[in-house]
């Protein structure tokens, strides 16, 4: 808290801030955004929609073909997981981050 106060210099610097990206922030540059938009409009927005997983694969393929796929990121959100073996559920385990 002292570090926050010293950095901001005001009591309001100690207040909670909204998490996440600022409104209007884009994670992708314009070229990648265009590829994703074209893929959604041309592949996904149809009367018989493919699965979301298939859309993701198509976006990856289109980005690779266009050359703007340099990095693939995976969400590491903690989740409760139940595994099943021999038709019996084992205990639920919480994934821990290091």
Secondary structure, 3 states (H helix, E strand, C coil): CHHHHHHHCCHHHHCCCCCCCCCCCCCCCHHHHHHHHHHHHHHHCCCCCCCHHHHHHHHHHHHHHHCCCCCCCCCCCCCEECCEECCEECCCEECCCC
